[in-house]
Amino acid sequence: MSKEAAEHHHKAAEHHEHAARHHREAATHHESGDHELAAHHAHTAQGHLHHATHHASEAAKQHVEHHGQKAKTAGR
């Protein structure tokens, strides 16, 4: 795997971890009745998920650029 693809995978994983943490915070605040803070954490989690999706897409693009042509010719 290319170094760039691996880097994007790591970044995607980090953003998923941050999103999960914010979702847990949102749940805690929602349960305690602080819906405004719960909404803040839910919104922040969405941002992290957006970034994670971007990095996952970039990693896939790197795979295709570095391995896609090899895979196409190997299947013939």
N, CA, C, O and CB atoms as a CASP TS submission, in Angstrom:
PFRMAT TS
TARGET T0000
AUTHOR 0000-0000-0000
METHOD Language model
MODEL 1
PARENT N/A
ATOM      1  N   MET     1       0.854  -1.166   0.000  1.00  0.00           N
ATOM      2  CA  MET     1       0.000   0.000   0.000  1.00  0.00           C
ATOM      3  C   MET     1       0.899   1.226   0.000  1.00  0.00           C
ATOM      4  O   MET     1       1.925   1.262   0.679  1.00  0.00           O
ATOM      5  CB  MET     1      -0.971  -0.001   1.221  1.00  0.00           C
ATOM      6  N   SER     2       0.507   2.205  -0.752  1.00  0.00           N
ATOM      7  CA  SER     2       1.323   3.416  -0.811  1.00  0.00           C
ATOM      8  C   SER     2       1.281   4.141   0.527  1.00  0.00           C
ATOM      9  O   SER     2       0.333   4.016   1.301  1.00  0.00           O
ATOM     10  CB  SER     2       0.839   4.346  -1.943  1.00  0.00           C
ATOM     11  N   LYS     3       2.334   4.896   0.767  1.00  0.00           N
ATOM     12  CA  LYS     3       2.430   5.659   2.009  1.00  0.00           C
ATOM     13  C   LYS     3       1.272   6.659   2.110  1.00  0.00           C
ATOM     14  O   LYS     3       0.719   6.863   3.190  1.00  0.00           O
ATOM     15  CB  LYS     3       3.790   6.396   2.090  1.00  0.00           C
ATOM     16  N   GLU     4       0.910   7.279   0.985  1.00  0.00           N
ATOM     17  CA  GLU     4      -0.187   8.251   0.982  1.00  0.00           C
ATOM     18  C   GLU     4      -1.515   7.591   1.326  1.00  0.00           C
ATOM     19  O   GLU     4      -2.304   8.143   2.093  1.00  0.00           O
ATOM     20  CB  GLU     4      -0.285   8.938  -0.380  1.00  0.00           C
ATOM     21  N   ALA     5      -1.766   6.410   0.762  1.00  0.00           N
ATOM     22  CA  ALA     5      -3.016   5.706   1.055  1.00  0.00           C
ATOM     23  C   ALA     5      -3.082   5.343   2.532  1.00  0.00           C
ATOM     24  O   ALA     5      -4.117   5.520   3.174  1.00  0.00           O
ATOM     25  CB  ALA     5      -3.147   4.437   0.186  1.00  0.00           C
ATOM     26  N   ALA     6      -1.979   4.837   3.068  1.00  0.00           N
ATOM     27  CA  ALA     6      -1.938   4.468   4.483  1.00  0.00           C
ATOM     28  C   ALA     6      -2.206   5.688   5.363  1.00  0.00           C
ATOM     29  O   ALA     6      -2.922   5.601   6.360  1.00  0.00           O
ATOM     30  CB  ALA     6      -0.573   3.841   4.838  1.00  0.00           C
ATOM     31  N   GLU     7      -1.627   6.815   4.987  1.00  0.00           N
ATOM     32  CA  GLU     7      -1.841   8.040   5.745  1.00  0.00           C
ATOM     33  C   GLU     7      -3.319   8.429   5.757  1.00  0.00           C
ATOM     34  O   GLU     7      -3.852   8.828   6.792  1.00  0.00           O
ATOM     35  CB  GLU     7      -1.000   9.178   5.163  1.00  0.00           C
ATOM     36  N   HIS     8      -3.974   8.310   4.608  1.00  0.00           N
ATOM     37  CA  HIS     8      -5.405   8.626   4.537  1.00  0.00           C
ATOM     38  C   HIS     8      -6.225   7.649   5.386  1.00  0.00           C
ATOM     39  O   HIS     8      -7.194   8.049   6.033  1.00  0.00           O
ATOM     40  CB  HIS     8      -5.889   8.590   3.072  1.00  0.00           C
ATOM     41  N   HIS     9      -5.839   6.378   5.384  1.00  0.00           N
ATOM     42  CA  HIS     9      -6.547   5.410   6.232  1.00  0.00           C
ATOM     43  C   HIS     9      -6.411   5.778   7.702  1.00  0.00           C
ATOM     44  O   HIS     9      -7.381   5.705   8.457  1.00  0.00           O
ATOM     45  CB  HIS     9      -6.011   3.989   5.993  1.00  0.00           C
ATOM     46  N   HIS    10      -5.203   6.174   8.109  1.00  0.00           N
ATOM     47  CA  HIS    10      -4.990   6.585   9.506  1.00  0.00           C
ATOM     48  C   HIS    10      -5.827   7.806   9.850  1.00  0.00           C
ATOM     49  O   HIS    10      -6.439   7.864  10.917  1.00  0.00           O
ATOM     50  CB  HIS    10      -3.505   6.882   9.763  1.00  0.00           C
ATOM     51  N   LYS    11      -5.856   8.785   8.946  1.00  0.00           N
ATOM     52  CA  LYS    11      -6.644   9.999   9.190  1.00  0.00           C
ATOM     53  C   LYS    11      -8.135   9.665   9.283  1.00  0.00           C
ATOM     54  O   LYS    11      -8.842  10.194  10.141  1.00  0.00           O
ATOM     55  CB  LYS    11      -6.400  11.037   8.070  1.00  0.00           C
ATOM     56  N   ALA    12      -8.607   8.788   8.398  1.00  0.00           N
ATOM     57  CA  ALA    12     -10.019   8.389   8.436  1.00  0.00           C
ATOM     58  C   ALA    12     -10.341   7.741   9.784  1.00  0.00           C
ATOM     59  O   ALA    12     -11.366   8.040  10.396  1.00  0.00           O
ATOM     60  CB  ALA    12     -10.348   7.411   7.271  1.00  0.00           C
ATOM     61  N   ALA    13      -9.463   6.858  10.235  1.00  0.00           N
ATOM     62  CA  ALA    13      -9.682   6.180  11.517  1.00  0.00           C
ATOM     63  C   ALA    13      -9.716   7.182  12.670  1.00  0.00           C
ATOM     64  O   ALA    13     -10.556   7.075  13.563  1.00  0.00           O
ATOM     65  CB  ALA    13      -8.585   5.132  11.764  1.00  0.00           C
ATOM     66  N   GLU    14      -8.809   8.148  12.649  1.00  0.00           N
ATOM     67  CA  GLU    14      -8.779   9.170  13.700  1.00  0.00           C
ATOM     68  C   GLU    14     -10.083   9.958  13.732  1.00  0.00           C
ATOM     69  O   GLU    14     -10.638  10.210  14.801  1.00  0.00           O
ATOM     70  CB  GLU    14      -7.594  10.124  13.489  1.00  0.00           C
ATOM     71  N   HIS    15     -10.568  10.345  12.557  1.00  0.00           N
ATOM     72  CA  HIS    15     -11.819  11.106  12.508  1.00  0.00           C
ATOM     73  C   HIS    15     -13.009  10.259  12.977  1.00  0.00           C
ATOM     74  O   HIS    15     -13.913  10.777  13.631  1.00  0.00           O
ATOM     75  CB  HIS    15     -12.070  11.621  11.081  1.00  0.00           C
ATOM     76  N   HIS    16     -13.014   8.965  12.647  1.00  0.00           N
ATOM     77  CA  HIS    16     -14.081   8.095  13.143  1.00  0.00           C
ATOM     78  C   HIS    16     -14.034   7.999  14.667  1.00  0.00           C
ATOM     79  O   HIS    16     -15.073   7.998  15.327  1.00  0.00           O
ATOM     80  CB  HIS    16     -13.968   6.692  12.517  1.00  0.00           C
ATOM     81  N   GLU    17     -12.830   7.919  15.219  1.00  0.00           N
ATOM     82  CA  GLU    17     -12.684   7.867  16.677  1.00  0.00           C
ATOM     83  C   GLU    17     -13.192   9.153  17.322  1.00  0.00           C
ATOM     84  O   GLU    17     -13.872   9.111  18.348  1.00  0.00           O
ATOM     85  CB  GLU    17     -11.215   7.629  17.062  1.00  0.00           C
ATOM     86  N   HIS    18     -12.863  10.292  16.723  1.00  0.00           N
ATOM     87  CA  HIS    18     -13.349  11.578  17.256  1.00  0.00           C
ATOM     88  C   HIS    18     -14.872  11.653  17.152  1.00  0.00           C
ATOM     89  O   HIS    18     -15.543  12.115  18.075  1.00  0.00           O
ATOM     90  CB  HIS    18     -12.700  12.771  16.495  1.00  0.00           C
ATOM     91  N   ALA    19     -15.407  11.198  16.029  1.00  0.00           N
ATOM     92  CA  ALA    19     -16.868  11.214  15.849  1.00  0.00           C
ATOM     93  C   ALA    19     -17.542  10.351  16.911  1.00  0.00           C
ATOM     94  O   ALA    19     -18.551  10.750  17.493  1.00  0.00           O
ATOM     95  CB  ALA    19     -17.252  10.715  14.432  1.00  0.00           C
ATOM     96  N   ALA    20     -16.988   9.176  17.161  1.00  0.00           N
ATOM     97  CA  ALA    20     -17.568   8.281  18.165  1.00  0.00           C
ATOM     98  C   ALA    20     -17.561   8.943  19.546  1.00  0.00           C
ATOM     99  O   ALA    20     -18.530   8.843  20.298  1.00  0.00           O
ATOM    100  CB  ALA    20     -16.794   6.945  18.209  1.00  0.00           C
ATOM    101  N   ARG    21     -16.464   9.612  19.864  1.00  0.00           N
ATOM    102  CA  ARG    21     -16.366  10.293  21.155  1.00  0.00           C
ATOM    103  C   ARG    21     -17.436  11.376  21.269  1.00  0.00           C
ATOM    104  O   ARG    21     -18.068  11.519  22.316  1.00  0.00           O
ATOM    105  CB  ARG    21     -14.962  10.906  21.339  1.00  0.00           C
ATOM    106  N   HIS    22     -17.640  12.136  20.196  1.00  0.00           N
ATOM    107  CA  HIS    22     -18.656  13.199  20.227  1.00  0.00           C
ATOM    108  C   HIS    22     -20.070  12.622  20.287  1.00  0.00           C
ATOM    109  O   HIS    22     -20.944  13.206  20.929  1.00  0.00           O
ATOM    110  CB  HIS    22     -18.516  14.103  18.996  1.00  0.00           C
ATOM    111  N   HIS    23     -20.305  11.495  19.633  1.00  0.00           N
ATOM    112  CA  HIS    23     -21.624  10.855  19.725  1.00  0.00           C
ATOM    113  C   HIS    23     -21.896  10.388  21.156  1.00  0.00           C
ATOM    114  O   HIS    23     -23.014  10.517  21.653  1.00  0.00           O
ATOM    115  CB  HIS    23     -21.719   9.660  18.746  1.00  0.00           C
ATOM    116  N   ARG    24     -20.866   9.843  21.815  1.00  0.00           N
ATOM    117  CA  ARG    24     -21.044   9.429  23.213  1.00  0.00           C
ATOM    118  C   ARG    24     -21.346  10.639  24.090  1.00  0.00           C
ATOM    119  O   ARG    24     -22.200  10.576  24.974  1.00  0.00           O
ATOM    120  CB  ARG    24     -19.784   8.694  23.732  1.00  0.00           C
ATOM    121  N   GLU    25     -20.643  11.741  23.840  1.00  0.00           N
ATOM    122  CA  GLU    25     -20.909  12.971  24.591  1.00  0.00           C
ATOM    123  C   GLU    25     -22.333  13.467  24.324  1.00  0.00           C
ATOM    124  O   GLU    25     -23.038  13.880  25.244  1.00  0.00           O
ATOM    125  CB  GLU    25     -19.882  14.067  24.218  1.00  0.00           C
ATOM    126  N   ALA    26     -22.739  13.421  23.069  1.00  0.00           N
ATOM    127  CA  ALA    26     -24.101  13.852  22.721  1.00  0.00           C
ATOM    128  C   ALA    26     -25.128  13.014  23.468  1.00  0.00           C
ATOM    129  O   ALA    26     -26.103  13.549  23.994  1.00  0.00           O
ATOM    130  CB  ALA    26     -24.336  13.748  21.196  1.00  0.00           C
ATOM    131  N   ALA    27     -24.916  11.712  23.516  1.00  0.00           N
ATOM    132  CA  ALA    27     -25.855  10.831  24.222  1.00  0.00           C
ATOM    133  C   ALA    27     -25.925  11.172  25.705  1.00  0.00           C
ATOM    134  O   ALA    27     -27.009  11.221  26.287  1.00  0.00           O
ATOM    135  CB  ALA    27     -25.450   9.364  24.044  1.00  0.00           C
ATOM    136  N   THR    28     -24.773  11.406  26.307  1.00  0.00           N
ATOM    137  CA  THR    28     -24.729  11.752  27.733  1.00  0.00           C
ATOM    138  C   THR    28     -25.488  13.044  28.006  1.00  0.00           C
ATOM    139  O   THR    28     -26.280  13.118  28.945  1.00  0.00           O
ATOM    140  CB  THR    28     -23.276  11.889  28.209  1.00  0.00           C
ATOM    141  N   HIS    29     -25.245  14.063  27.182  1.00  0.00           N
ATOM    142  CA  HIS    29     -25.922  15.349  27.381  1.00  0.00           C
ATOM    143  C   HIS    29     -27.411  15.247  27.075  1.00  0.00           C
ATOM    144  O   HIS    29     -28.225  15.903  27.726  1.00  0.00           O
ATOM    145  CB  HIS    29     -25.284  16.427  26.503  1.00  0.00           C
ATOM    146  N   HIS    30     -27.766  14.442  26.106  1.00  0.00           N
ATOM    147  CA  HIS    30     -29.176  14.256  25.788  1.00  0.00           C
ATOM    148  C   HIS    30     -29.900  13.609  26.971  1.00  0.00           C
ATOM    149  O   HIS    30     -30.997  14.022  27.349  1.00  0.00           O
ATOM    150  CB  HIS    30     -29.337  13.395  24.515  1.00  0.00           C
ATOM    151  N   GLU    31     -29.265  12.590  27.543  1.00  0.00           N
ATOM    152  CA  GLU    31     -29.867  11.899  28.695  1.00  0.00           C
ATOM    153  C   GLU    31     -30.020  12.822  29.898  1.00  0.00           C
ATOM    154  O   GLU    31     -30.964  12.676  30.675  1.00  0.00           O
ATOM    155  CB  GLU    31     -29.023  10.687  29.084  1.00  0.00           C
ATOM    156  N   SER    32     -29.098  13.772  30.058  1.00  0.00           N
ATOM    157  CA  SER    32     -29.180  14.687  31.206  1.00  0.00           C
ATOM    158  C   SER    32     -30.086  15.880  30.923  1.00  0.00           C
ATOM    159  O   SER    32     -30.318  16.710  31.802  1.00  0.00           O
ATOM    160  CB  SER    32     -27.787  15.182  31.585  1.00  0.00           C
ATOM    161  N   GLY    33     -30.600  15.967  29.695  1.00  0.00           N
ATOM    162  CA  GLY    33     -31.537  17.037  29.364  1.00  0.00           C
ATOM    163  C   GLY    33     -30.898  18.265  28.755  1.00  0.00           C
ATOM    164  O   GLY    33     -31.602  19.228  28.452  1.00  0.00           O
ATOM    165  N   ASP    34     -29.588  18.266  28.563  1.00  0.00           N
ATOM    166  CA  ASP    34     -28.918  19.413  27.954  1.00  0.00           C
ATOM    167  C   ASP    34     -28.896  19.208  26.435  1.00  0.00           C
ATOM    168  O   ASP    34     -27.883  18.823  25.850  1.00  0.00           O
ATOM    169  CB  ASP    34     -27.463  19.590  28.524  1.00  0.00           C
ATOM    170  N   HIS    35     -30.036  19.476  25.832  1.00  0.00           N
ATOM    171  CA  HIS    35     -30.197  19.200  24.406  1.00  0.00           C
ATOM    172  C   HIS    35     -29.368  20.121  23.518  1.00  0.00           C
ATOM    173  O   HIS    35     -28.968  19.728  22.422  1.00  0.00           O
ATOM    174  CB  HIS    35     -31.646  19.317  24.028  1.00  0.00           C
ATOM    175  N   GLU    36     -29.109  21.322  23.973  1.00  0.00           N
ATOM    176  CA  GLU    36     -28.289  22.242  23.179  1.00  0.00           C
ATOM    177  C   GLU    36     -26.858  21.720  23.061  1.00  0.00           C
ATOM    178  O   GLU    36     -26.280  21.723  21.975  1.00  0.00           O
ATOM    179  CB  GLU    36     -28.292  23.654  23.809  1.00  0.00           C
ATOM    180  N   LEU    37     -26.296  21.277  24.169  1.00  0.00           N
ATOM    181  CA  LEU    37     -24.934  20.732  24.145  1.00  0.00           C
ATOM    182  C   LEU    37     -24.911  19.390  23.401  1.00  0.00           C
ATOM    183  O   LEU    37     -23.944  19.075  22.707  1.00  0.00           O
ATOM    184  CB  LEU    37     -24.390  20.559  25.591  1.00  0.00           C
ATOM    185  N   ALA    38     -25.972  18.613  23.552  1.00  0.00           N
ATOM    186  CA  ALA    38     -26.066  17.352  22.805  1.00  0.00           C
ATOM    187  C   ALA    38     -26.046  17.634  21.306  1.00  0.00           C
ATOM    188  O   ALA    38     -25.365  16.940  20.550  1.00  0.00           O
ATOM    189  CB  ALA    38     -27.355  16.575  23.192  1.00  0.00           C
ATOM    190  N   ALA    39     -26.789  18.650  20.878  1.00  0.00           N
ATOM    191  CA  ALA    39     -26.826  19.007  19.460  1.00  0.00           C
ATOM    192  C   ALA    39     -25.456  19.467  18.984  1.00  0.00           C
ATOM    193  O   ALA    39     -25.040  19.144  17.871  1.00  0.00           O
ATOM    194  CB  ALA    39     -27.869  20.102  19.206  1.00  0.00           C
ATOM    195  N   HIS    40     -24.758  20.219  19.821  1.00  0.00           N
ATOM    196  CA  HIS    40     -23.413  20.680  19.472  1.00  0.00           C
ATOM    197  C   HIS    40     -22.492  19.484  19.205  1.00  0.00           C
ATOM    198  O   HIS    40     -21.781  19.450  18.201  1.00  0.00           O
ATOM    199  CB  HIS    40     -22.832  21.567  20.603  1.00  0.00           C
ATOM    200  N   HIS    41     -22.516  18.514  20.109  1.00  0.00           N
ATOM    201  CA  HIS    41     -21.645  17.345  19.948  1.00  0.00           C
ATOM    202  C   HIS    41     -22.069  16.507  18.735  1.00  0.00           C
ATOM    203  O   HIS    41     -21.220  15.973  18.022  1.00  0.00           O
ATOM    204  CB  HIS    41     -21.670  16.478  21.226  1.00  0.00           C
ATOM    205  N   ALA    42     -23.353  16.396  18.509  1.00  0.00           N
ATOM    206  CA  ALA    42     -23.830  15.647  17.335  1.00  0.00           C
ATOM    207  C   ALA    42     -23.373  16.331  16.054  1.00  0.00           C
ATOM    208  O   ALA    42     -22.963  15.667  15.101  1.00  0.00           O
ATOM    209  CB  ALA    42     -25.376  15.522  17.350  1.00  0.00           C
ATOM    210  N   HIS    43     -23.444  17.644  16.034  1.00  0.00           N
ATOM    211  CA  HIS    43     -23.013  18.397  14.857  1.00  0.00           C
ATOM    212  C   HIS    43     -21.505  18.253  14.645  1.00  0.00           C
ATOM    213  O   HIS    43     -21.051  18.083  13.514  1.00  0.00           O
ATOM    214  CB  HIS    43     -23.391  19.884  15.001  1.00  0.00           C
ATOM    215  N   THR    44     -20.748  18.318  15.704  1.00  0.00           N
ATOM    216  CA  THR    44     -19.296  18.145  15.615  1.00  0.00           C
ATOM    217  C   THR    44     -18.959  16.739  15.122  1.00  0.00           C
ATOM    218  O   THR    44     -18.036  16.563  14.326  1.00  0.00           O
ATOM    219  CB  THR    44     -18.632  18.406  16.987  1.00  0.00           C
ATOM    220  N   ALA    45     -19.703  15.746  15.591  1.00  0.00           N
ATOM    221  CA  ALA    45     -19.492  14.370  15.128  1.00  0.00           C
ATOM    222  C   ALA    45     -19.725  14.279  13.624  1.00  0.00           C
ATOM    223  O   ALA    45     -18.982  13.594  12.920  1.00  0.00           O
ATOM    224  CB  ALA    45     -20.427  13.390  15.876  1.00  0.00           C
ATOM    225  N   GLN    46     -20.742  14.959  13.135  1.00  0.00           N
ATOM    226  CA  GLN    46     -21.022  14.948  11.699  1.00  0.00           C
ATOM    227  C   GLN    46     -19.842  15.510  10.911  1.00  0.00           C
ATOM    228  O   GLN    46     -19.500  14.991   9.849  1.00  0.00           O
ATOM    229  CB  GLN    46     -22.294  15.754  11.393  1.00  0.00           C
ATOM    230  N   GLY    47     -19.229  16.554  11.422  1.00  0.00           N
ATOM    231  CA  GLY    47     -18.058  17.133  10.766  1.00  0.00           C
ATOM    232  C   GLY    47     -16.914  16.131  10.679  1.00  0.00           C
ATOM    233  O   GLY    47     -16.256  16.010   9.646  1.00  0.00           O
ATOM    234  N   HIS    48     -16.686  15.412  11.780  1.00  0.00           N
ATOM    235  CA  HIS    48     -15.623  14.400  11.774  1.00  0.00           C
ATOM    236  C   HIS    48     -15.950  13.277  10.791  1.00  0.00           C
ATOM    237  O   HIS    48     -15.060  12.770  10.108  1.00  0.00           O
ATOM    238  CB  HIS    48     -15.419  13.822  13.191  1.00  0.00           C
ATOM    239  N   LEU    49     -17.211  12.892  10.719  1.00  0.00           N
ATOM    240  CA  LEU    49     -17.594  11.847   9.763  1.00  0.00           C
ATOM    241  C   LEU    49     -17.379  12.318   8.329  1.00  0.00           C
ATOM    242  O   LEU    49     -16.969  11.538   7.470  1.00  0.00           O
ATOM    243  CB  LEU    49     -19.061  11.439   9.969  1.00  0.00           C
ATOM    244  N   HIS    50     -17.653  13.572   8.079  1.00  0.00           N
ATOM    245  CA  HIS    50     -17.416  14.137   6.748  1.00  0.00           C
ATOM    246  C   HIS    50     -15.930  14.042   6.394  1.00  0.00           C
ATOM    247  O   HIS    50     -15.574  13.621   5.293  1.00  0.00           O
ATOM    248  CB  HIS    50     -17.895  15.614   6.685  1.00  0.00           C
ATOM    249  N   HIS    51     -15.079  14.429   7.320  1.00  0.00           N
ATOM    250  CA  HIS    51     -13.631  14.361   7.079  1.00  0.00           C
ATOM    251  C   HIS    51     -13.163  12.913   6.926  1.00  0.00           C
ATOM    252  O   HIS    51     -12.300  12.624   6.097  1.00  0.00           O
ATOM    253  CB  HIS    51     -12.865  15.042   8.228  1.00  0.00           C
ATOM    254  N   ALA    52     -13.727  12.009   7.718  1.00  0.00           N
ATOM    255  CA  ALA    52     -13.356  10.599   7.607  1.00  0.00           C
ATOM    256  C   ALA    52     -13.715  10.060   6.228  1.00  0.00           C
ATOM    257  O   ALA    52     -12.941   9.321   5.620  1.00  0.00           O
ATOM    258  CB  ALA    52     -14.050   9.768   8.700  1.00  0.00           C
ATOM    259  N   THR    53     -14.894  10.435   5.741  1.00  0.00           N
ATOM    260  CA  THR    53     -15.327   9.991   4.415  1.00  0.00           C
ATOM    261  C   THR    53     -14.385  10.524   3.341  1.00  0.00           C
ATOM    262  O   THR    53     -14.038   9.812   2.399  1.00  0.00           O
ATOM    263  CB  THR    53     -16.772  10.449   4.132  1.00  0.00           C
ATOM    264  N   HIS    54     -13.976  11.774   3.489  1.00  0.00           N
ATOM    265  CA  HIS    54     -13.033  12.366   2.531  1.00  0.00           C
ATOM    266  C   HIS    54     -11.729  11.566   2.500  1.00  0.00           C
ATOM    267  O   HIS    54     -11.232  11.221   1.428  1.00  0.00           O
ATOM    268  CB  HIS    54     -12.745  13.847   2.893  1.00  0.00           C
ATOM    269  N   HIS    55     -11.182  11.275   3.675  1.00  0.00           N
ATOM    270  CA  HIS    55      -9.911  10.547   3.732  1.00  0.00           C
ATOM    271  C   HIS    55     -10.063   9.120   3.202  1.00  0.00           C
ATOM    272  O   HIS    55      -9.160   8.604   2.543  1.00  0.00           O
ATOM    273  CB  HIS    55      -9.379  10.517   5.172  1.00  0.00           C
ATOM    274  N   ALA    56     -11.189   8.488   3.483  1.00  0.00           N
ATOM    275  CA  ALA    56     -11.418   7.138   2.949  1.00  0.00           C
ATOM    276  C   ALA    56     -11.477   7.171   1.430  1.00  0.00           C
ATOM    277  O   ALA    56     -10.949   6.284   0.761  1.00  0.00           O
ATOM    278  CB  ALA    56     -12.722   6.537   3.517  1.00  0.00           C
ATOM    279  N   SER    57     -12.119   8.195   0.892  1.00  0.00           N
ATOM    280  CA  SER    57     -12.204   8.350  -0.557  1.00  0.00           C
ATOM    281  C   SER    57     -10.826   8.577  -1.163  1.00  0.00           C
ATOM    282  O   SER    57     -10.502   8.003  -2.203  1.00  0.00           O
ATOM    283  CB  SER    57     -13.134   9.509  -0.917  1.00  0.00           C
ATOM    284  N   GLU    58     -10.026   9.400  -0.527  1.00  0.00           N
ATOM    285  CA  GLU    58      -8.668   9.655  -1.010  1.00  0.00           C
ATOM    286  C   GLU    58      -7.817   8.391  -0.945  1.00  0.00           C
ATOM    287  O   GLU    58      -7.014   8.139  -1.844  1.00  0.00           O
ATOM    288  CB  GLU    58      -8.011  10.774  -0.192  1.00  0.00           C
ATOM    289  N   ALA    59      -7.985   7.599   0.102  1.00  0.00           N
ATOM    290  CA  ALA    59      -7.241   6.342   0.207  1.00  0.00           C
ATOM    291  C   ALA    59      -7.633   5.405  -0.930  1.00  0.00           C
ATOM    292  O   ALA    59      -6.774   4.761  -1.532  1.00  0.00           O
ATOM    293  CB  ALA    59      -7.498   5.665   1.575  1.00  0.00           C
ATOM    294  N   ALA    60      -8.912   5.330  -1.220  1.00  0.00           N
ATOM    295  CA  ALA    60      -9.377   4.479  -2.321  1.00  0.00           C
ATOM    296  C   ALA    60      -8.809   4.959  -3.648  1.00  0.00           C
ATOM    297  O   ALA    60      -8.405   4.155  -4.488  1.00  0.00           O
ATOM    298  CB  ALA    60     -10.915   4.462  -2.380  1.00  0.00           C
ATOM    299  N   LYS    61      -8.782   6.265  -3.828  1.00  0.00           N
ATOM    300  CA  LYS    61      -8.225   6.840  -5.050  1.00  0.00           C
ATOM    301  C   LYS    61      -6.746   6.460  -5.190  1.00  0.00           C
ATOM    302  O   LYS    61      -6.287   6.118  -6.280  1.00  0.00           O
ATOM    303  CB  LYS    61      -8.392   8.380  -5.051  1.00  0.00           C
ATOM    304  N   GLN    62      -6.020   6.522  -4.098  1.00  0.00           N
ATOM    305  CA  GLN    62      -4.601   6.151  -4.112  1.00  0.00           C
ATOM    306  C   GLN    62      -4.438   4.675  -4.470  1.00  0.00           C
ATOM    307  O   GLN    62      -3.531   4.313  -5.219  1.00  0.00           O
ATOM    308  CB  GLN    62      -3.947   6.445  -2.741  1.00  0.00           C
ATOM    309  N   HIS    63      -5.309   3.827  -3.937  1.00  0.00           N
ATOM    310  CA  HIS    63      -5.242   2.397  -4.264  1.00  0.00           C
ATOM    311  C   HIS    63      -5.432   2.177  -5.754  1.00  0.00           C
ATOM    312  O   HIS    63      -4.694   1.410  -6.373  1.00  0.00           O
ATOM    313  CB  HIS    63      -6.301   1.608  -3.475  1.00  0.00           C
ATOM    314  N   VAL    64      -6.412   2.842  -6.326  1.00  0.00           N
ATOM    315  CA  VAL    64      -6.692   2.681  -7.755  1.00  0.00           C
ATOM    316  C   VAL    64      -5.521   3.185  -8.581  1.00  0.00           C
ATOM    317  O   VAL    64      -5.119   2.541  -9.550  1.00  0.00           O
ATOM    318  CB  VAL    64      -7.981   3.427  -8.147  1.00  0.00           C
ATOM    319  N   GLU    65      -4.972   4.336  -8.202  1.00  0.00           N
ATOM    320  CA  GLU    65      -3.855   4.901  -8.943  1.00  0.00           C
ATOM    321  C   GLU    65      -2.619   3.999  -8.889  1.00  0.00           C
ATOM    322  O   GLU    65      -1.889   3.885  -9.873  1.00  0.00           O
ATOM    323  CB  GLU    65      -3.518   6.279  -8.400  1.00  0.00           C
ATOM    324  N   HIS    66      -2.386   3.362  -7.741  1.00  0.00           N
ATOM    325  CA  HIS    66      -1.175   2.554  -7.594  1.00  0.00           C
ATOM    326  C   HIS    66      -1.378   1.072  -7.901  1.00  0.00           C
ATOM    327  O   HIS    66      -0.440   0.385  -8.307  1.00  0.00           O
ATOM    328  CB  HIS    66      -0.650   2.698  -6.201  1.00  0.00           C
ATOM    329  N   HIS    67      -2.595   0.583  -7.709  1.00  0.00           N
ATOM    330  CA  HIS    67      -2.819  -0.852  -7.870  1.00  0.00           C
ATOM    331  C   HIS    67      -3.882  -1.178  -8.914  1.00  0.00           C
ATOM    332  O   HIS    67      -3.961  -2.319  -9.369  1.00  0.00           O
ATOM    333  CB  HIS    67      -3.216  -1.455  -6.550  1.00  0.00           C
ATOM    334  N   GLY    68      -4.681  -0.225  -9.295  1.00  0.00           N
ATOM    335  CA  GLY    68      -5.783  -0.472 -10.215  1.00  0.00           C
ATOM    336  C   GLY    68      -5.342  -0.983 -11.561  1.00  0.00           C
ATOM    337  O   GLY    68      -5.922  -1.933 -12.087  1.00  0.00           O
ATOM    338  N   GLN    69      -4.326  -0.370 -12.128  1.00  0.00           N
ATOM    339  CA  GLN    69      -3.851  -0.797 -13.446  1.00  0.00           C
ATOM    340  C   GLN    69      -3.268  -2.200 -13.383  1.00  0.00           C
ATOM    341  O   GLN    69      -3.471  -2.995 -14.300  1.00  0.00           O
ATOM    342  CB  GLN    69      -2.803   0.186 -13.986  1.00  0.00           C
ATOM    343  N   LYS    70      -2.546  -2.514 -12.314  1.00  0.00           N
ATOM    344  CA  LYS    70      -1.984  -3.856 -12.138  1.00  0.00           C
ATOM    345  C   LYS    70      -3.108  -4.888 -12.042  1.00  0.00           C
ATOM    346  O   LYS    70      -3.022  -5.962 -12.637  1.00  0.00           O
ATOM    347  CB  LYS    70      -1.088  -3.914 -10.873  1.00  0.00           C
ATOM    348  N   ALA    71      -4.164  -4.556 -11.289  1.00  0.00           N
ATOM    349  CA  ALA    71      -5.287  -5.479 -11.113  1.00  0.00           C
ATOM    350  C   ALA    71      -6.012  -5.707 -12.446  1.00  0.00           C
ATOM    351  O   ALA    71      -6.443  -6.823 -12.733  1.00  0.00           O
ATOM    352  CB  ALA    71      -6.272  -4.933 -10.052  1.00  0.00           C
ATOM    353  N   LYS    72      -6.144  -4.664 -13.250  1.00  0.00           N
ATOM    354  CA  LYS    72      -6.819  -4.801 -14.540  1.00  0.00           C
ATOM    355  C   LYS    72      -6.045  -5.714 -15.485  1.00  0.00           C
ATOM    356  O   LYS    72      -6.635  -6.552 -16.167  1.00  0.00           O
ATOM    357  CB  LYS    72      -7.009  -3.431 -15.184  1.00  0.00           C
ATOM    358  N   THR    73      -4.717  -5.552 -15.522  1.00  0.00           N
ATOM    359  CA  THR    73      -3.904  -6.361 -16.440  1.00  0.00           C
ATOM    360  C   THR    73      -3.731  -7.786 -15.922  1.00  0.00           C
ATOM    361  O   THR    73      -3.567  -8.710 -16.718  1.00  0.00           O
ATOM    362  CB  THR    73      -2.528  -5.712 -16.649  1.00  0.00           C
ATOM    363  N   ALA    74      -3.764  -7.982 -14.618  1.00  0.00           N
ATOM    364  CA  ALA    74      -3.594  -9.324 -14.060  1.00  0.00           C
ATOM    365  C   ALA    74      -4.827 -10.189 -14.320  1.00  0.00           C
ATOM    366  O   ALA    74      -4.720 -11.412 -14.412  1.00  0.00           O
ATOM    367  CB  ALA    74      -3.315  -9.243 -12.551  1.00  0.00           C
ATOM    368  N   GLY    75      -5.982  -9.565 -14.437  1.00  0.00           N
ATOM    369  CA  GLY    75      -7.204 -10.312 -14.661  1.00  0.00           C
ATOM    370  C   GLY    75      -7.413 -10.744 -16.088  1.00  0.00           C
ATOM    371  O   GLY    75      -8.358 -11.482 -16.370  1.00  0.00           O
ATOM    372  N   ARG    76      -6.577 -10.318 -16.989  1.00  0.00           N
ATOM    373  CA  ARG    76      -6.737 -10.652 -18.417  1.00  0.00           C
ATOM    374  C   ARG    76      -6.036 -11.922 -18.781  1.00  0.00           C
ATOM    375  O   ARG    76      -6.074 -12.338 -19.939  1.00  0.00           O
ATOM    376  CB  ARG    76      -6.222  -9.538 -19.287  1.00  0.00           C
TER
END
